[in-house]
Amino acid sequence: MLPKIINTEENLHRLIDLALNKESVAVDTEFVWERTYYPKLGIVQIGFSNSECFLIDAVVLKDISPLGNLLSDPDVTKILHDAHQDLAILRKATGSFPKNIFDTQYAAGFIGDSISISLRQLVHLLIGVNLSKTETRTNWLRRPLSGRQVDYALNDVRYLPSVMQKTLSRVRNNGIESWLLEDLKDLDNPDLYRERDTFIQIRRIKGTKRFTPREMAVLFELVDWREREARSRDRPREHIVTERTLTSITRNKPKNIAALRPTKDFPDRKIHEYGEEMVNAVNRGLSIPPLRYHRHRRRIMDDNTLSARVDFATAYINGMCIKRRINPATIGSRAEITEFVRDCSSKLYETHKLLRGWRKTFIGDKLKKLLAGQHAIWLDPSTGLPQITSAPVK
C-alpha cells in the first residue's frame, strides 16, 4: 500500500503506474510564487477517488519527471480546476506537455455557472461539501508538512472526480457534451504552456493606448529585455523594473544613462545595474521600423457606435445562452465580441472564434447575419428573451 505522502523515487514510480491504469485522475499543485520568476513547486496532489488521494513531495524528490508520463498520456483524463497555471508549472517540472484535460472550472460555464467559479464554491454547489480555506497562504516549501496542510491539499483533489461526473451528467442532459469536449481539446495545444512571448506581455501593460507606433517599438524592446533578464535571474518582472518605469522610459526615450536619472521611482542602484542595457533597448526600438509592432496593438475604432453595436450583439448572445442554460462567457469575452462586431468586413472575419466549431452554428452565423442587417431581433413576450427573425426591419 502506498503512503499518503510520496517522497521516494520508488513510490513515485508506483503511483504513476497506478495512475496510468485509471480512466481519470485528479491533479492539483501547491507552490510558492513571491520572489521568483518561476513558481517554486511544493507538492503535487493526485486523486483517484474520495478515498484514494496522494501528495507528491516535490521539495524532497527534486525530480518529478516521471509524472510527465501521466501528464502526456492521451488515454487518461486529467481532472484539474482552473487548469492552465497548474499545467504550465507541471510542464516545466516534468518536461512533458499535457494531453486529455478536463477543467472543472471551465466546464462549470456549460452548466450555467461562472467560468471563474472557485473550487470551494463548485464543490459546495455540486457535492454539498464545505472545503476549508485555512491554508491558502501557507508556505508549501517548508518541511515537515503539518497535518492541516496535508488535509487541505488532499481535499483539493478528493472531490474532483465526482465534480467532473456531475458536471458531465448535467451537460449531457442539456445535449451539449460535444460543445464542452470540443473546447477542452484546446487544452492539448502545447503552445499554451510555452514561455509567453513579448507581444503577449506587452498587451498586459497599462497606459499604452495613446502610444505611437514608434513608442510601441521602444516599449517592445524594453519589455523583451526585462523578460529575458527576469528569466535569467529567476526574479519577478516587477523586481527588475516596474511597468510604470517602463512606460515612463518609453515616453522619454533616453539616449544615454544620464538621461535615465530623472525617471521617477527608478533608483540609482537600478540605473547602475540595468541602465546600459535599457538605453540599448531604447535605441534598438528607435532604430527599427515600428510598423510590425503597430499591427499588434489593439485597434481603436473611431466609430462611436461600436459600443452600442456590441451591446446589441451581447444582448442577443445573452438571450441565447440563458435559453440554452450556459454561461454567456463560454461564447467569448467582451473583447472577442467587440472584435467580431468591429471586423465583420475583414478577410480575417471567417477565422474568428465565433465562426468556428459549435459557436458557429449556435451563435456565429446568426450573429453575422444580424450585424449585416439580414436578420432582426425582437423580445419574446413569453420569455422576455431576445429572439431572431429572418425578416429584417425596413
C-alpha positions as CSV (number, residue, x, y, z in Angstrom):
1,M,0.0,0.0,0.0
2,L,1.3,3.5,-0.9
3,P,1.7,6.1,1.8
4,K,-0.2,9.3,1.5
5,I,2.9,11.4,1.0
6,I,5.1,10.2,-1.9
7,N,8.7,11.2,-1.2
8,T,10.8,8.4,-2.7
9,E,11.6,7.5,-6.3
10,E,10.2,4.0,-5.9
11,N,6.9,5.2,-4.6
12,L,6.6,7.9,-7.2
13,H,7.0,5.3,-10.0
14,R,4.5,3.0,-8.2
15,L,2.0,5.9,-8.0
16,I,2.4,6.8,-11.7
17,D,2.0,3.1,-12.7
18,L,-1.3,3.0,-10.8
19,A,-2.5,6.3,-12.3
20,L,-1.7,5.1,-15.9
21,N,-4.3,2.3,-15.4
22,K,-7.1,4.7,-14.4
23,E,-9.6,6.2,-16.7
24,S,-9.3,9.6,-15.0
25,V,-7.0,11.1,-12.3
26,A,-7.5,14.4,-10.4
27,V,-4.4,16.6,-10.3
28,D,-3.5,19.8,-8.4
29,T,-0.4,21.7,-7.4
30,E,0.7,23.8,-4.4
31,F,3.5,26.3,-5.0
32,V,5.1,29.5,-3.8
33,W,5.5,32.4,-6.2
34,E,6.6,35.6,-4.5
35,R,10.2,36.2,-5.1
36,T,10.9,34.3,-8.3
37,Y,10.1,34.4,-11.9
38,Y,9.2,30.7,-12.0
39,P,6.8,29.3,-9.3
40,K,8.5,27.0,-6.8
41,L,6.6,23.8,-6.7
42,G,5.9,22.4,-3.3
43,I,3.6,19.4,-3.8
44,V,1.5,17.8,-6.5
45,Q,-1.8,16.2,-5.5
46,I,-3.1,13.1,-7.2
47,G,-6.6,11.7,-6.6
48,F,-8.3,8.6,-7.9
49,S,-11.4,8.8,-5.8
50,N,-12.7,10.3,-2.5
51,S,-10.7,7.8,-0.5
52,E,-7.6,7.4,-2.7
53,C,-5.5,10.6,-2.7
54,F,-1.8,11.2,-2.5
55,L,0.7,14.0,-2.2
56,I,3.9,14.0,-4.3
57,D,6.6,15.9,-2.3
58,A,8.3,18.0,-5.0
59,V,10.7,19.6,-2.4
60,V,12.1,16.3,-1.2
61,L,12.1,14.5,-4.6
62,K,13.5,17.3,-6.6
63,D,13.0,15.4,-9.9
64,I,9.3,14.5,-10.6
65,S,9.8,14.0,-14.3
66,P,8.1,10.5,-14.1
67,L,4.9,12.4,-13.5
68,G,5.2,13.6,-17.2
69,N,4.2,10.1,-18.3
70,L,0.8,10.6,-16.7
71,L,0.5,14.2,-17.8
72,S,1.1,13.4,-21.5
73,D,-0.9,10.1,-21.7
74,P,-3.8,10.7,-24.0
75,D,-5.8,7.8,-22.6
76,V,-6.1,9.1,-19.0
77,T,-8.2,12.1,-18.3
78,K,-6.5,14.6,-16.0
79,I,-9.0,16.5,-14.0
80,L,-8.0,19.9,-12.8
81,H,-9.7,23.1,-11.6
82,D,-8.5,26.3,-13.3
83,A,-6.1,24.1,-15.2
84,H,-3.8,26.4,-17.1
85,Q,-1.4,27.6,-14.4
86,D,-1.0,24.2,-12.8
87,L,-0.4,22.6,-16.2
88,A,2.2,25.2,-17.1
89,I,4.0,24.6,-13.9
90,L,3.9,20.8,-14.4
91,R,5.1,21.1,-18.0
92,K,8.2,22.9,-16.8
93,A,8.7,20.5,-13.9
94,T,8.3,17.3,-15.9
95,G,9.3,18.4,-19.4
96,S,6.0,16.9,-20.8
97,F,3.1,18.6,-22.4
98,P,-0.5,17.9,-21.2
99,K,-3.0,15.8,-23.0
100,N,-6.6,14.9,-22.3
101,I,-7.5,17.6,-19.7
102,F,-10.9,18.2,-18.0
103,D,-11.0,21.6,-16.4
104,T,-13.9,21.7,-13.9
105,Q,-13.8,25.5,-13.7
106,Y,-14.2,26.0,-17.4
107,A,-16.8,23.2,-17.6
108,A,-18.9,24.9,-15.0
109,G,-19.8,27.5,-17.6
110,F,-21.6,24.8,-19.6
111,I,-23.9,24.2,-16.7
112,G,-24.7,27.9,-16.3
113,D,-22.1,28.8,-13.6
114,S,-19.3,31.3,-13.8
115,I,-16.2,30.2,-15.6
116,S,-14.2,31.8,-12.8
117,I,-16.0,29.9,-10.0
118,S,-13.7,28.7,-7.2
119,L,-13.2,25.1,-6.4
120,R,-14.7,25.7,-3.0
121,Q,-17.9,27.1,-4.5
122,L,-18.2,24.4,-7.1
123,V,-17.7,21.5,-4.6
124,H,-20.3,23.0,-2.3
125,L,-22.7,23.5,-5.2
126,L,-22.4,20.0,-6.7
127,I,-21.3,17.8,-3.8
128,G,-22.6,19.8,-0.8
129,V,-19.2,19.8,1.0
130,N,-17.6,22.9,2.5
131,L,-13.9,23.0,1.9
132,S,-11.6,24.7,4.3
133,K,-9.7,27.9,3.4
134,T,-7.3,27.7,6.3
135,E,-4.1,27.0,4.3
136,T,-4.5,29.4,1.4
137,R,-1.4,31.4,2.4
138,T,0.7,28.6,3.7
139,N,4.4,28.1,2.8
140,W,4.3,24.9,0.8
141,L,8.2,24.7,0.6
142,R,8.7,24.3,4.4
143,R,9.1,20.8,5.8
144,P,7.7,18.9,7.5
145,L,4.1,19.5,6.3
146,S,1.6,19.9,9.0
147,G,-1.5,17.7,9.3
148,R,-3.7,20.6,8.4
149,Q,-1.6,21.3,5.3
150,V,-1.9,17.6,4.2
151,D,-5.7,17.5,4.8
152,Y,-6.2,20.8,2.9
153,A,-4.1,19.7,-0.1
154,L,-5.7,16.2,-0.3
155,N,-9.2,17.8,-0.3
156,D,-8.2,19.8,-3.4
157,V,-8.3,16.6,-5.4
158,R,-10.6,14.4,-3.3
159,Y,-13.8,15.7,-4.9
160,L,-12.7,16.5,-8.4
161,P,-13.7,13.1,-9.9
162,S,-17.2,13.5,-8.5
163,V,-17.4,17.1,-9.7
164,M,-16.4,16.0,-13.2
165,Q,-19.1,13.3,-13.3
166,K,-21.8,15.5,-12.0
167,T,-20.9,18.3,-14.5
168,L,-20.8,15.8,-17.4
169,S,-24.2,14.4,-16.4
170,R,-25.8,17.9,-16.5
171,V,-24.1,18.8,-19.7
172,R,-25.3,15.5,-21.3
173,N,-28.8,16.2,-20.2
174,N,-28.6,19.5,-21.9
175,G,-27.4,17.9,-25.1
176,I,-24.2,19.9,-25.3
177,E,-21.5,17.5,-24.3
178,S,-19.8,17.7,-27.7
179,W,-19.5,21.5,-27.2
180,L,-17.7,21.1,-23.9
181,L,-15.4,18.4,-25.2
182,E,-14.6,20.4,-28.3
183,D,-13.4,23.3,-26.2
184,L,-11.5,21.1,-23.8
185,K,-9.4,19.7,-26.7
186,D,-7.9,23.2,-26.9
187,L,-6.1,22.5,-23.7
188,D,-4.0,19.9,-25.6
189,N,-2.3,22.7,-27.5
190,P,1.4,22.8,-26.4
191,D,1.6,26.5,-27.3
192,L,-0.5,27.2,-24.2
193,Y,2.3,26.0,-21.9
194,R,5.4,27.5,-23.6
195,E,7.1,30.7,-22.4
196,R,4.9,33.7,-23.2
197,D,6.3,35.8,-25.9
198,T,6.9,39.6,-25.6
199,F,3.8,40.5,-27.6
200,I,1.6,38.8,-25.0
201,Q,3.4,40.6,-22.2
202,I,3.2,44.0,-23.8
203,R,-0.6,43.7,-24.1
204,R,-0.8,43.4,-20.3
205,I,0.9,46.8,-19.7
206,K,-1.4,49.6,-18.9
207,G,-1.3,53.1,-20.2
208,T,-0.2,52.3,-23.8
209,K,-3.3,53.1,-25.7
210,R,-2.0,56.5,-26.8
211,F,1.5,55.3,-27.6
212,T,2.7,56.0,-31.1
213,P,4.0,53.1,-33.3
214,R,7.5,54.4,-32.6
215,E,6.9,54.3,-28.8
216,M,5.4,50.8,-29.2
217,A,8.6,49.7,-30.8
218,V,10.7,51.1,-27.9
219,L,8.4,49.5,-25.4
220,F,8.6,46.2,-27.1
221,E,12.4,46.2,-26.8
222,L,12.3,47.2,-23.2
223,V,9.7,44.5,-22.3
224,D,11.7,41.9,-24.3
225,W,14.8,42.8,-22.4
226,R,13.1,42.7,-19.0
227,E,11.6,39.3,-19.8
228,R,14.9,37.8,-20.6
229,E,16.5,39.4,-17.5
230,A,13.8,38.2,-15.2
231,R,14.1,34.6,-16.6
232,S,17.9,34.5,-16.3
233,R,17.8,35.8,-12.7
234,D,14.6,33.9,-11.8
235,R,13.2,37.1,-10.3
236,P,9.7,38.6,-10.7
237,R,9.4,41.1,-13.6
238,E,8.4,43.9,-11.3
239,H,11.6,43.3,-9.2
240,I,13.7,44.0,-12.2
241,V,11.8,47.1,-13.5
242,T,8.2,48.1,-12.8
243,E,5.7,48.6,-15.6
244,R,5.4,52.3,-14.5
245,T,9.1,52.7,-15.1
246,L,9.0,51.0,-18.5
247,T,6.2,53.3,-19.7
248,S,7.9,56.4,-18.4
249,I,11.2,55.5,-20.1
250,T,9.3,54.7,-23.3
251,R,7.8,58.2,-23.3
252,N,11.1,60.0,-22.5
253,K,13.3,57.8,-24.8
254,P,16.6,58.4,-23.0
255,K,19.6,58.2,-25.3
256,N,22.1,57.7,-22.5
257,I,22.4,56.7,-18.9
258,A,22.4,60.3,-17.6
259,A,19.0,60.8,-19.2
260,L,17.6,57.9,-17.1
261,R,18.3,59.7,-13.8
262,P,15.1,61.9,-13.8
263,T,12.9,58.8,-14.2
264,K,10.5,58.7,-11.3
265,D,10.7,55.7,-8.9
266,F,13.9,54.4,-10.7
267,P,16.7,54.4,-8.0
268,D,20.4,54.9,-8.8
269,R,21.2,51.3,-7.9
270,K,19.0,50.0,-10.6
271,I,20.3,52.6,-13.1
272,H,23.8,51.4,-12.2
273,E,22.7,47.7,-12.6
274,Y,20.5,47.9,-15.7
275,G,20.9,51.4,-17.2
276,E,23.3,50.5,-20.1
277,E,21.1,47.6,-21.2
278,M,17.9,49.7,-21.0
279,V,19.4,52.5,-23.1
280,N,20.5,50.0,-25.6
281,A,16.9,48.6,-25.7
282,V,15.6,52.1,-26.3
283,N,18.0,52.7,-29.1
284,R,17.1,49.4,-30.7
285,G,13.4,50.5,-30.6
286,L,14.2,53.9,-32.1
287,S,16.2,52.3,-35.0
288,I,13.7,49.6,-36.0
289,P,10.7,50.3,-38.3
290,P,7.8,50.3,-35.9
291,L,5.1,49.1,-38.3
292,R,5.5,45.4,-37.3
293,Y,4.7,46.4,-33.7
294,H,1.9,48.6,-34.7
295,R,-0.2,45.7,-36.1
296,H,-0.1,44.0,-32.7
297,R,-1.7,47.0,-31.0
298,R,-5.4,46.7,-30.3
299,R,-7.1,48.8,-32.9
300,I,-9.4,51.5,-31.7
301,M,-12.3,52.0,-34.0
302,D,-13.3,55.7,-34.4
303,D,-16.9,54.6,-35.0
304,N,-18.6,55.9,-31.8
305,T,-21.5,53.5,-32.5
306,L,-19.3,50.5,-31.8
307,S,-20.1,50.2,-28.1
308,A,-23.9,50.3,-28.9
309,R,-23.5,47.6,-31.5
310,V,-21.5,45.4,-29.2
311,D,-24.2,45.9,-26.5
312,F,-26.8,44.9,-29.2
313,A,-24.8,41.7,-30.1
314,T,-24.2,40.9,-26.4
315,A,-27.9,41.1,-25.6
316,Y,-28.7,38.6,-28.3
317,I,-25.8,36.3,-27.1
318,N,-27.0,36.5,-23.5
319,G,-30.6,35.6,-24.5
320,M,-29.4,32.6,-26.5
321,C,-27.2,31.4,-23.6
322,I,-29.9,31.8,-21.0
323,K,-32.2,29.8,-23.1
324,R,-29.6,27.0,-23.5
325,R,-28.6,27.2,-19.8
326,I,-25.0,28.0,-20.4
327,N,-22.9,31.0,-19.1
328,P,-22.5,33.7,-21.8
329,A,-18.8,33.8,-21.0
330,T,-18.4,30.4,-22.7
331,I,-19.1,32.1,-26.1
332,G,-16.4,34.7,-25.7
333,S,-15.2,37.7,-23.8
334,R,-16.5,41.2,-24.4
335,A,-13.1,41.9,-26.2
336,E,-13.7,39.0,-28.5
337,I,-17.3,40.0,-29.2
338,T,-16.1,43.6,-29.9
339,E,-13.5,42.2,-32.3
340,F,-16.3,40.2,-34.1
341,V,-18.6,43.2,-34.4
342,R,-15.8,45.6,-35.5
343,D,-14.2,43.3,-38.0
344,C,-17.3,42.0,-39.8
345,S,-15.9,43.2,-43.1
346,S,-12.4,41.9,-42.6
347,K,-10.9,39.0,-44.5
348,L,-9.9,37.5,-41.2
349,Y,-13.5,37.6,-40.0
350,E,-14.2,34.0,-41.1
351,T,-11.5,32.7,-38.8
352,H,-12.9,34.4,-35.7
353,K,-13.6,32.2,-32.7
354,L,-17.4,32.8,-33.0
355,L,-17.3,31.3,-36.5
356,R,-15.6,28.1,-35.6
357,G,-16.9,24.8,-34.3
358,W,-20.1,24.7,-32.2
359,R,-20.1,28.5,-31.7
360,K,-20.6,29.0,-35.5
361,T,-23.8,27.0,-35.7
362,F,-25.1,28.1,-32.3
363,I,-24.5,31.8,-32.5
364,G,-21.9,32.9,-35.0
365,D,-23.8,32.5,-38.3
366,K,-26.9,34.1,-36.9
367,L,-25.0,37.0,-35.4
368,K,-23.2,37.6,-38.6
369,K,-26.5,37.9,-40.5
370,L,-27.9,40.1,-37.7
371,L,-24.9,42.5,-38.0
372,A,-25.3,42.6,-41.8
373,G,-29.0,43.6,-41.5
374,Q,-30.3,40.3,-42.9
375,H,-31.9,39.4,-39.6
376,A,-33.6,41.3,-36.8
377,I,-34.2,40.5,-33.1
378,W,-37.3,41.0,-31.1
379,L,-38.3,40.3,-27.5
380,D,-40.4,37.2,-27.0
381,P,-43.1,38.3,-24.5
382,S,-43.5,34.8,-23.1
383,T,-39.8,34.5,-22.1
384,G,-38.6,38.1,-22.1
385,L,-35.5,36.9,-24.1
386,P,-34.2,38.2,-27.4
387,Q,-35.3,36.1,-30.4
388,I,-34.2,36.3,-34.1
389,T,-36.3,36.6,-37.2
390,S,-35.2,36.2,-40.8
391,A,-37.3,39.2,-41.8
392,P,-35.2,42.3,-41.5
393,V,-36.6,45.5,-40.2
394,K,-37.2,48.1,-43.0
